C-alpha cells in the first residue's frame, strides 16, 4: 500500500471504524517520521511496512507490561506486513539452500550457519521467523 492509498483508507475508516482510522493514522505518522529522518524524502511502501512493524512491536510491549493498548493496532499492522512462511515452507527453503551450498563444494558443518542464514535473508527478506529459522538451520547442519 502506498501513502495515497493509506490516506484514502484513513478517510474511509473515519466513517466506518474510528479505532481502525486511529491505528492507520498512527502508522501513517510513523512512516512520515521514518522518511523525514532519512533525508526528508517521500514515504515509500517499505517505510509503511517498517512503521507497521514498529507499531506492532510497541503495542506488544505495552500489552506485555500491562499498559493500555489497542487490539486494533495488531489487526491493522498485520495488513501491511508480508505473509510469513510456515515452518514447513521454511524447512524446505533451508534444505534447498544447504543442498545448493553443498553442490558448490561446501562441507555440511555448523560453520555454514551464517551463509545459510544470509541466503535466507537475501532470498526471503522478513517473510520468516528468524528464531525458528535459526533452530531449523542448526538442526539441519548438525545432522
SULFENBEL-V143048 format. One record per helix or strand of 2 or more residues. SS is the DSSP state (H for helix, E for strand). FROM is the first residue (numbers start at 1). LEN is the number of residues. Records with the same first field share a line. If there is no record, write none. Layout:
SS=FROM-LEN + FROM-LEN
This chain:
H=3-14 + 18-20 + 45-21 + 71-10 + 87-17 + 110-15 + 130-13
